[in-house]
Amino acid sequence: MTGLPTEQLLVDEGAAVQLAPTEIAHLRRLLGGLLDVRGDMATISRVVGHLRLPTGRTLRIRSPKAPAASVLAWSAFADPRFKALKTVGGKVPLGADDGDIATLLVRLLVLHTEEAVLRHGLLRQYRRTSTVTETVRGRIDFARLAREGANLGRLPCEVWERSAGTRVNRFLLAALMPAGAIPRCVERRSPA
């Protein structure tokens, strides 16, 4: 997938970071008074998360005051609709550097997607394809067989094959691809 950032800048909220002039101009339009600029150094206050910069880099701003697990616990306490977040600590491996809530949320997305795929499998649909085979599979394409000299050793057939290339699966893949750009979001688990 194209469009993944080549470089990430990790900075705590309120800490200065060196940026290019085009990046500073972009952040001024985006953040307004939440951005303080002195030369080529920029300080962002009261904003956390990921910001895509026009140079292709991603600026990851994290809160030094509130680790991700705490923010999710506060959300679960404040709003009953987020009660499923109370089990985060038991499901998602938390590390010492979990100050970025986006990282933890993407880890949750990856975890729940993996669980759903393992439990239910990928959605598949039948798709008609053409194949050339030595044995009869599906419907023989007699017009193509005649055009190709009636070679019975290579029978052109139309078959219905199950394919995982469905819209839903492509949507899940597109949602998960950016997770590779966030450190420690996709961790290999040993088979149980």
Rosetta constraint file for C-alpha pairs under 8 A:
AtomPair CA 1 CA 177 HARMONIC 7.17 0.50
AtomPair CA 3 CA 56 HARMONIC 7.82 0.50
AtomPair CA 4 CA 56 HARMONIC 7.91 0.50
AtomPair CA 4 CA 178 HARMONIC 6.66 0.50
AtomPair CA 4 CA 181 HARMONIC 6.75 0.50
AtomPair CA 5 CA 56 HARMONIC 5.39 0.50
AtomPair CA 5 CA 57 HARMONIC 5.20 0.50
AtomPair CA 5 CA 58 HARMONIC 6.12 0.50
AtomPair CA 5 CA 181 HARMONIC 7.08 0.50
AtomPair CA 6 CA 56 HARMONIC 6.79 0.50
AtomPair CA 6 CA 57 HARMONIC 6.16 0.50
AtomPair CA 7 CA 56 HARMONIC 7.59 0.50
AtomPair CA 7 CA 57 HARMONIC 5.00 0.50
AtomPair CA 7 CA 58 HARMONIC 6.52 0.50
AtomPair CA 8 CA 57 HARMONIC 5.62 0.50
AtomPair CA 8 CA 58 HARMONIC 4.78 0.50
AtomPair CA 8 CA 59 HARMONIC 5.90 0.50
AtomPair CA 8 CA 60 HARMONIC 6.91 0.50
AtomPair CA 9 CA 57 HARMONIC 7.32 0.50
AtomPair CA 9 CA 58 HARMONIC 6.17 0.50
AtomPair CA 9 CA 59 HARMONIC 4.80 0.50
AtomPair CA 9 CA 60 HARMONIC 5.89 0.50
AtomPair CA 10 CA 59 HARMONIC 6.20 0.50
AtomPair CA 10 CA 60 HARMONIC 4.80 0.50
AtomPair CA 10 CA 61 HARMONIC 6.15 0.50
AtomPair CA 10 CA 62 HARMONIC 7.66 0.50
AtomPair CA 11 CA 15 HARMONIC 6.44 0.50
AtomPair CA 11 CA 16 HARMONIC 7.65 0.50
AtomPair CA 11 CA 17 HARMONIC 6.87 0.50
AtomPair CA 11 CA 59 HARMONIC 7.54 0.50
AtomPair CA 11 CA 60 HARMONIC 6.24 0.50
AtomPair CA 11 CA 61 HARMONIC 5.09 0.50
AtomPair CA 11 CA 62 HARMONIC 6.45 0.50
AtomPair CA 12 CA 61 HARMONIC 5.45 0.50
AtomPair CA 12 CA 62 HARMONIC 4.90 0.50
AtomPair CA 12 CA 63 HARMONIC 5.78 0.50
AtomPair CA 12 CA 64 HARMONIC 6.02 0.50
AtomPair CA 13 CA 43 HARMONIC 7.71 0.50
AtomPair CA 13 CA 44 HARMONIC 6.04 0.50
AtomPair CA 13 CA 45 HARMONIC 5.72 0.50
AtomPair CA 13 CA 46 HARMONIC 6.99 0.50
AtomPair CA 13 CA 47 HARMONIC 6.77 0.50
AtomPair CA 13 CA 48 HARMONIC 6.56 0.50
AtomPair CA 13 CA 61 HARMONIC 5.73 0.50
AtomPair CA 13 CA 62 HARMONIC 5.73 0.50
AtomPair CA 13 CA 63 HARMONIC 5.40 0.50
AtomPair CA 13 CA 64 HARMONIC 6.90 0.50
AtomPair CA 14 CA 43 HARMONIC 5.62 0.50
AtomPair CA 14 CA 44 HARMONIC 5.44 0.50
AtomPair CA 14 CA 45 HARMONIC 5.05 0.50
AtomPair CA 14 CA 46 HARMONIC 7.86 0.50
AtomPair CA 15 CA 43 HARMONIC 5.65 0.50
AtomPair CA 15 CA 44 HARMONIC 7.16 0.50
AtomPair CA 16 CA 41 HARMONIC 5.87 0.50
AtomPair CA 16 CA 42 HARMONIC 5.28 0.50
AtomPair CA 16 CA 43 HARMONIC 4.50 0.50
AtomPair CA 16 CA 44 HARMONIC 7.53 0.50
AtomPair CA 17 CA 41 HARMONIC 5.35 0.50
AtomPair CA 17 CA 42 HARMONIC 5.36 0.50
AtomPair CA 17 CA 43 HARMONIC 6.48 0.50
AtomPair CA 18 CA 40 HARMONIC 5.61 0.50
AtomPair CA 18 CA 41 HARMONIC 4.47 0.50
AtomPair CA 18 CA 42 HARMONIC 6.32 0.50
AtomPair CA 19 CA 23 HARMONIC 6.05 0.50
AtomPair CA 19 CA 24 HARMONIC 6.29 0.50
AtomPair CA 19 CA 40 HARMONIC 5.74 0.50
AtomPair CA 19 CA 41 HARMONIC 6.22 0.50
AtomPair CA 19 CA 42 HARMONIC 6.86 0.50
AtomPair CA 20 CA 24 HARMONIC 6.31 0.50
AtomPair CA 20 CA 40 HARMONIC 6.68 0.50
AtomPair CA 21 CA 25 HARMONIC 6.19 0.50
AtomPair CA 21 CA 40 HARMONIC 6.98 0.50
AtomPair CA 22 CA 26 HARMONIC 6.16 0.50
AtomPair CA 22 CA 54 HARMONIC 7.12 0.50
AtomPair CA 22 CA 55 HARMONIC 7.71 0.50
AtomPair CA 23 CA 27 HARMONIC 6.18 0.50
AtomPair CA 23 CA 53 HARMONIC 5.82 0.50
AtomPair CA 23 CA 54 HARMONIC 6.20 0.50
AtomPair CA 23 CA 55 HARMONIC 6.96 0.50
AtomPair CA 24 CA 28 HARMONIC 6.10 0.50
AtomPair CA 24 CA 37 HARMONIC 7.83 0.50
AtomPair CA 24 CA 40 HARMONIC 7.88 0.50
AtomPair CA 24 CA 42 HARMONIC 7.27 0.50
AtomPair CA 25 CA 29 HARMONIC 6.45 0.50
AtomPair CA 26 CA 30 HARMONIC 6.24 0.50
AtomPair CA 26 CA 53 HARMONIC 7.20 0.50
AtomPair CA 26 CA 54 HARMONIC 7.18 0.50
AtomPair CA 27 CA 31 HARMONIC 5.61 0.50
AtomPair CA 27 CA 32 HARMONIC 7.44 0.50
AtomPair CA 27 CA 35 HARMONIC 7.22 0.50
AtomPair CA 27 CA 53 HARMONIC 7.95 0.50
AtomPair CA 28 CA 32 HARMONIC 4.97 0.50
AtomPair CA 28 CA 33 HARMONIC 7.69 0.50
AtomPair CA 28 CA 35 HARMONIC 6.45 0.50
AtomPair CA 31 CA 35 HARMONIC 6.12 0.50
AtomPair CA 34 CA 44 HARMONIC 5.77 0.50
AtomPair CA 34 CA 45 HARMONIC 5.38 0.50
AtomPair CA 34 CA 46 HARMONIC 6.81 0.50
AtomPair CA 34 CA 47 HARMONIC 7.63 0.50
AtomPair CA 35 CA 42 HARMONIC 6.71 0.50
AtomPair CA 35 CA 43 HARMONIC 5.79 0.50
AtomPair CA 35 CA 44 HARMONIC 4.73 0.50
AtomPair CA 35 CA 45 HARMONIC 6.65 0.50
AtomPair CA 36 CA 42 HARMONIC 5.68 0.50
AtomPair CA 36 CA 43 HARMONIC 5.08 0.50
AtomPair CA 36 CA 44 HARMONIC 6.41 0.50
AtomPair CA 37 CA 41 HARMONIC 5.86 0.50
AtomPair CA 37 CA 42 HARMONIC 4.51 0.50
AtomPair CA 37 CA 43 HARMONIC 6.42 0.50
AtomPair CA 38 CA 42 HARMONIC 6.40 0.50
AtomPair CA 47 CA 61 HARMONIC 7.23 0.50
AtomPair CA 48 CA 60 HARMONIC 7.55 0.50
AtomPair CA 48 CA 61 HARMONIC 4.80 0.50
AtomPair CA 48 CA 62 HARMONIC 5.15 0.50
AtomPair CA 48 CA 63 HARMONIC 6.22 0.50
AtomPair CA 49 CA 60 HARMONIC 5.78 0.50
AtomPair CA 49 CA 61 HARMONIC 5.18 0.50
AtomPair CA 49 CA 62 HARMONIC 6.25 0.50
AtomPair CA 49 CA 100 HARMONIC 7.23 0.50
AtomPair CA 49 CA 101 HARMONIC 7.44 0.50
AtomPair CA 49 CA 102 HARMONIC 6.40 0.50
AtomPair CA 50 CA 58 HARMONIC 6.53 0.50
AtomPair CA 50 CA 59 HARMONIC 5.65 0.50
AtomPair CA 50 CA 60 HARMONIC 4.57 0.50
AtomPair CA 50 CA 61 HARMONIC 6.28 0.50
AtomPair CA 50 CA 102 HARMONIC 7.69 0.50
AtomPair CA 51 CA 58 HARMONIC 5.70 0.50
AtomPair CA 51 CA 59 HARMONIC 5.10 0.50
AtomPair CA 51 CA 60 HARMONIC 6.52 0.50
AtomPair CA 52 CA 56 HARMONIC 6.78 0.50
AtomPair CA 52 CA 57 HARMONIC 6.25 0.50
AtomPair CA 52 CA 58 HARMONIC 4.61 0.50
AtomPair CA 52 CA 59 HARMONIC 6.33 0.50
AtomPair CA 53 CA 57 HARMONIC 5.38 0.50
AtomPair CA 53 CA 58 HARMONIC 5.79 0.50
AtomPair CA 53 CA 59 HARMONIC 6.98 0.50
AtomPair CA 61 CA 100 HARMONIC 7.66 0.50
AtomPair CA 62 CA 99 HARMONIC 5.96 0.50
AtomPair CA 62 CA 100 HARMONIC 5.09 0.50
AtomPair CA 62 CA 101 HARMONIC 7.69 0.50
AtomPair CA 63 CA 67 HARMONIC 6.97 0.50
AtomPair CA 63 CA 99 HARMONIC 6.24 0.50
AtomPair CA 63 CA 100 HARMONIC 7.01 0.50
AtomPair CA 64 CA 99 HARMONIC 6.59 0.50
AtomPair CA 66 CA 70 HARMONIC 6.23 0.50
AtomPair CA 66 CA 71 HARMONIC 6.40 0.50
AtomPair CA 66 CA 99 HARMONIC 6.72 0.50
AtomPair CA 67 CA 71 HARMONIC 6.53 0.50
AtomPair CA 67 CA 98 HARMONIC 5.87 0.50
AtomPair CA 67 CA 99 HARMONIC 4.12 0.50
AtomPair CA 67 CA 100 HARMONIC 6.72 0.50
AtomPair CA 67 CA 101 HARMONIC 7.16 0.50
AtomPair CA 68 CA 72 HARMONIC 6.26 0.50
AtomPair CA 68 CA 98 HARMONIC 5.73 0.50
AtomPair CA 68 CA 99 HARMONIC 5.23 0.50
AtomPair CA 68 CA 100 HARMONIC 5.58 0.50
AtomPair CA 68 CA 101 HARMONIC 4.23 0.50
AtomPair CA 68 CA 102 HARMONIC 7.90 0.50
AtomPair CA 68 CA 104 HARMONIC 6.47 0.50
AtomPair CA 69 CA 73 HARMONIC 6.14 0.50
AtomPair CA 69 CA 88 HARMONIC 7.72 0.50
AtomPair CA 69 CA 89 HARMONIC 7.45 0.50
AtomPair CA 69 CA 94 HARMONIC 7.94 0.50
AtomPair CA 69 CA 98 HARMONIC 7.34 0.50
AtomPair CA 69 CA 101 HARMONIC 7.49 0.50
AtomPair CA 69 CA 104 HARMONIC 7.66 0.50
AtomPair CA 70 CA 74 HARMONIC 6.08 0.50
AtomPair CA 71 CA 75 HARMONIC 6.15 0.50
AtomPair CA 71 CA 101 HARMONIC 7.39 0.50
AtomPair CA 72 CA 76 HARMONIC 6.19 0.50
AtomPair CA 72 CA 85 HARMONIC 6.31 0.50
AtomPair CA 72 CA 86 HARMONIC 7.73 0.50
AtomPair CA 72 CA 101 HARMONIC 7.94 0.50
AtomPair CA 73 CA 77 HARMONIC 6.22 0.50
AtomPair CA 73 CA 85 HARMONIC 6.74 0.50
AtomPair CA 73 CA 86 HARMONIC 6.12 0.50
AtomPair CA 74 CA 78 HARMONIC 6.05 0.50
AtomPair CA 75 CA 79 HARMONIC 5.96 0.50
AtomPair CA 75 CA 82 HARMONIC 6.52 0.50
AtomPair CA 75 CA 85 HARMONIC 7.99 0.50
AtomPair CA 76 CA 80 HARMONIC 6.18 0.50
AtomPair CA 76 CA 81 HARMONIC 7.36 0.50
AtomPair CA 76 CA 82 HARMONIC 4.60 0.50
AtomPair CA 76 CA 83 HARMONIC 4.92 0.50
AtomPair CA 76 CA 84 HARMONIC 7.41 0.50
AtomPair CA 76 CA 85 HARMONIC 5.83 0.50
AtomPair CA 76 CA 86 HARMONIC 6.22 0.50
AtomPair CA 77 CA 82 HARMONIC 7.86 0.50
AtomPair CA 77 CA 83 HARMONIC 7.37 0.50
AtomPair CA 79 CA 83 HARMONIC 7.45 0.50
AtomPair CA 82 CA 86 HARMONIC 7.86 0.50
AtomPair CA 84 CA 88 HARMONIC 7.66 0.50
AtomPair CA 87 CA 91 HARMONIC 6.57 0.50
AtomPair CA 88 CA 92 HARMONIC 5.69 0.50
AtomPair CA 88 CA 108 HARMONIC 7.87 0.50
AtomPair CA 89 CA 93 HARMONIC 7.04 0.50
AtomPair CA 89 CA 94 HARMONIC 6.88 0.50
AtomPair CA 92 CA 104 HARMONIC 7.86 0.50
AtomPair CA 92 CA 107 HARMONIC 7.01 0.50
AtomPair CA 92 CA 108 HARMONIC 6.76 0.50
AtomPair CA 92 CA 111 HARMONIC 7.56 0.50
AtomPair CA 94 CA 98 HARMONIC 6.55 0.50
AtomPair CA 98 CA 103 HARMONIC 7.44 0.50
AtomPair CA 98 CA 104 HARMONIC 7.06 0.50
AtomPair CA 100 CA 104 HARMONIC 6.83 0.50
AtomPair CA 101 CA 105 HARMONIC 6.13 0.50
AtomPair CA 102 CA 106 HARMONIC 6.03 0.50
AtomPair CA 103 CA 107 HARMONIC 6.13 0.50
AtomPair CA 103 CA 182 HARMONIC 6.51 0.50
AtomPair CA 103 CA 183 HARMONIC 7.63 0.50
AtomPair CA 103 CA 184 HARMONIC 7.71 0.50
AtomPair CA 103 CA 185 HARMONIC 6.15 0.50
AtomPair CA 104 CA 108 HARMONIC 6.25 0.50
AtomPair CA 104 CA 185 HARMONIC 7.37 0.50
AtomPair CA 105 CA 109 HARMONIC 6.29 0.50
AtomPair CA 106 CA 110 HARMONIC 6.17 0.50
AtomPair CA 106 CA 179 HARMONIC 6.42 0.50
AtomPair CA 106 CA 185 HARMONIC 6.33 0.50
AtomPair CA 107 CA 111 HARMONIC 6.04 0.50
AtomPair CA 107 CA 179 HARMONIC 7.95 0.50
AtomPair CA 107 CA 185 HARMONIC 4.85 0.50
AtomPair CA 107 CA 186 HARMONIC 6.71 0.50
AtomPair CA 108 CA 112 HARMONIC 6.05 0.50
AtomPair CA 109 CA 113 HARMONIC 5.98 0.50
AtomPair CA 109 CA 176 HARMONIC 8.00 0.50
AtomPair CA 110 CA 114 HARMONIC 6.01 0.50
AtomPair CA 110 CA 176 HARMONIC 6.91 0.50
AtomPair CA 110 CA 179 HARMONIC 7.93 0.50
AtomPair CA 110 CA 185 HARMONIC 7.57 0.50
AtomPair CA 110 CA 186 HARMONIC 6.99 0.50
AtomPair CA 111 CA 115 HARMONIC 6.21 0.50
AtomPair CA 112 CA 116 HARMONIC 6.14 0.50
AtomPair CA 113 CA 117 HARMONIC 6.15 0.50
AtomPair CA 114 CA 118 HARMONIC 6.05 0.50
AtomPair CA 115 CA 119 HARMONIC 6.00 0.50
AtomPair CA 116 CA 120 HARMONIC 5.84 0.50
AtomPair CA 116 CA 121 HARMONIC 7.23 0.50
AtomPair CA 117 CA 121 HARMONIC 4.46 0.50
AtomPair CA 117 CA 122 HARMONIC 5.75 0.50
AtomPair CA 122 CA 164 HARMONIC 6.47 0.50
AtomPair CA 122 CA 169 HARMONIC 6.97 0.50
AtomPair CA 123 CA 164 HARMONIC 6.18 0.50
AtomPair CA 123 CA 166 HARMONIC 6.92 0.50
AtomPair CA 123 CA 168 HARMONIC 7.38 0.50
AtomPair CA 123 CA 169 HARMONIC 6.77 0.50
AtomPair CA 124 CA 162 HARMONIC 6.03 0.50
AtomPair CA 124 CA 163 HARMONIC 5.31 0.50
AtomPair CA 124 CA 164 HARMONIC 4.60 0.50
AtomPair CA 124 CA 165 HARMONIC 7.22 0.50
AtomPair CA 124 CA 166 HARMONIC 6.50 0.50
AtomPair CA 125 CA 162 HARMONIC 5.41 0.50
AtomPair CA 125 CA 163 HARMONIC 5.48 0.50
AtomPair CA 125 CA 164 HARMONIC 6.74 0.50
AtomPair CA 125 CA 165 HARMONIC 7.91 0.50
AtomPair CA 125 CA 166 HARMONIC 6.76 0.50
AtomPair CA 126 CA 160 HARMONIC 5.86 0.50
AtomPair CA 126 CA 161 HARMONIC 5.34 0.50
AtomPair CA 126 CA 162 HARMONIC 4.41 0.50
AtomPair CA 126 CA 163 HARMONIC 6.04 0.50
AtomPair CA 127 CA 160 HARMONIC 5.39 0.50
AtomPair CA 127 CA 161 HARMONIC 5.47 0.50
AtomPair CA 127 CA 162 HARMONIC 6.27 0.50
AtomPair CA 127 CA 163 HARMONIC 6.57 0.50
AtomPair CA 128 CA 158 HARMONIC 6.66 0.50
AtomPair CA 128 CA 159 HARMONIC 5.65 0.50
AtomPair CA 128 CA 160 HARMONIC 4.47 0.50
AtomPair CA 128 CA 161 HARMONIC 6.41 0.50
AtomPair CA 129 CA 158 HARMONIC 5.71 0.50
AtomPair CA 129 CA 159 HARMONIC 5.54 0.50
AtomPair CA 129 CA 160 HARMONIC 6.29 0.50
AtomPair CA 129 CA 161 HARMONIC 7.06 0.50
AtomPair CA 130 CA 156 HARMONIC 7.01 0.50
AtomPair CA 130 CA 157 HARMONIC 5.74 0.50
AtomPair CA 130 CA 158 HARMONIC 4.57 0.50
AtomPair CA 130 CA 159 HARMONIC 6.31 0.50
AtomPair CA 131 CA 156 HARMONIC 5.75 0.50
AtomPair CA 131 CA 157 HARMONIC 5.40 0.50
AtomPair CA 131 CA 158 HARMONIC 6.38 0.50
AtomPair CA 131 CA 159 HARMONIC 7.32 0.50
AtomPair CA 132 CA 154 HARMONIC 5.75 0.50
AtomPair CA 132 CA 155 HARMONIC 5.30 0.50
AtomPair CA 132 CA 156 HARMONIC 4.39 0.50
AtomPair CA 132 CA 157 HARMONIC 6.10 0.50
AtomPair CA 133 CA 137 HARMONIC 7.60 0.50
AtomPair CA 133 CA 153 HARMONIC 7.61 0.50
AtomPair CA 133 CA 154 HARMONIC 5.31 0.50
AtomPair CA 133 CA 155 HARMONIC 5.23 0.50
AtomPair CA 133 CA 156 HARMONIC 6.57 0.50
AtomPair CA 133 CA 157 HARMONIC 7.41 0.50
AtomPair CA 134 CA 152 HARMONIC 7.50 0.50
AtomPair CA 134 CA 153 HARMONIC 5.22 0.50
AtomPair CA 134 CA 154 HARMONIC 5.14 0.50
AtomPair CA 134 CA 155 HARMONIC 5.91 0.50
AtomPair CA 135 CA 155 HARMONIC 6.93 0.50
AtomPair CA 136 CA 140 HARMONIC 6.98 0.50
AtomPair CA 136 CA 155 HARMONIC 6.85 0.50
AtomPair CA 136 CA 157 HARMONIC 7.05 0.50
AtomPair CA 137 CA 157 HARMONIC 6.12 0.50
AtomPair CA 137 CA 158 HARMONIC 7.42 0.50
AtomPair CA 137 CA 159 HARMONIC 6.39 0.50
AtomPair CA 138 CA 157 HARMONIC 6.11 0.50
AtomPair CA 138 CA 158 HARMONIC 5.70 0.50
AtomPair CA 138 CA 159 HARMONIC 4.70 0.50
AtomPair CA 138 CA 160 HARMONIC 7.36 0.50
AtomPair CA 139 CA 157 HARMONIC 5.39 0.50
AtomPair CA 139 CA 158 HARMONIC 5.20 0.50
AtomPair CA 139 CA 159 HARMONIC 6.61 0.50
AtomPair CA 140 CA 155 HARMONIC 6.99 0.50
AtomPair CA 140 CA 156 HARMONIC 5.99 0.50
AtomPair CA 140 CA 157 HARMONIC 4.35 0.50
AtomPair CA 140 CA 158 HARMONIC 6.37 0.50
AtomPair CA 141 CA 145 HARMONIC 6.20 0.50
AtomPair CA 141 CA 155 HARMONIC 7.91 0.50
AtomPair CA 141 CA 156 HARMONIC 5.52 0.50
AtomPair CA 141 CA 157 HARMONIC 5.26 0.50
AtomPair CA 141 CA 158 HARMONIC 6.60 0.50
AtomPair CA 142 CA 146 HARMONIC 6.10 0.50
AtomPair CA 142 CA 156 HARMONIC 7.73 0.50
AtomPair CA 143 CA 147 HARMONIC 6.31 0.50
AtomPair CA 144 CA 148 HARMONIC 6.15 0.50
AtomPair CA 144 CA 156 HARMONIC 6.72 0.50
AtomPair CA 145 CA 149 HARMONIC 6.55 0.50
AtomPair CA 145 CA 150 HARMONIC 5.08 0.50
AtomPair CA 145 CA 151 HARMONIC 6.99 0.50
AtomPair CA 145 CA 155 HARMONIC 6.66 0.50
AtomPair CA 145 CA 156 HARMONIC 6.16 0.50
AtomPair CA 146 CA 150 HARMONIC 5.00 0.50
AtomPair CA 151 CA 155 HARMONIC 7.06 0.50
AtomPair CA 164 CA 169 HARMONIC 6.91 0.50
AtomPair CA 165 CA 169 HARMONIC 6.36 0.50
AtomPair CA 165 CA 170 HARMONIC 6.56 0.50
AtomPair CA 166 CA 170 HARMONIC 6.18 0.50
AtomPair CA 167 CA 171 HARMONIC 6.07 0.50
AtomPair CA 168 CA 172 HARMONIC 6.27 0.50
AtomPair CA 169 CA 173 HARMONIC 6.15 0.50
AtomPair CA 170 CA 174 HARMONIC 6.09 0.50
AtomPair CA 171 CA 175 HARMONIC 6.17 0.50
AtomPair CA 172 CA 176 HARMONIC 6.14 0.50
AtomPair CA 173 CA 177 HARMONIC 5.99 0.50
AtomPair CA 174 CA 178 HARMONIC 7.63 0.50
AtomPair CA 175 CA 179 HARMONIC 7.91 0.50
AtomPair CA 176 CA 180 HARMONIC 7.60 0.50
AtomPair CA 177 CA 181 HARMONIC 7.90 0.50
AtomPair CA 178 CA 182 HARMONIC 7.23 0.50
AtomPair CA 179 CA 185 HARMONIC 6.03 0.50
AtomPair CA 179 CA 186 HARMONIC 6.89 0.50
AtomPair CA 180 CA 185 HARMONIC 6.90 0.50
AtomPair CA 180 CA 186 HARMONIC 6.67 0.50
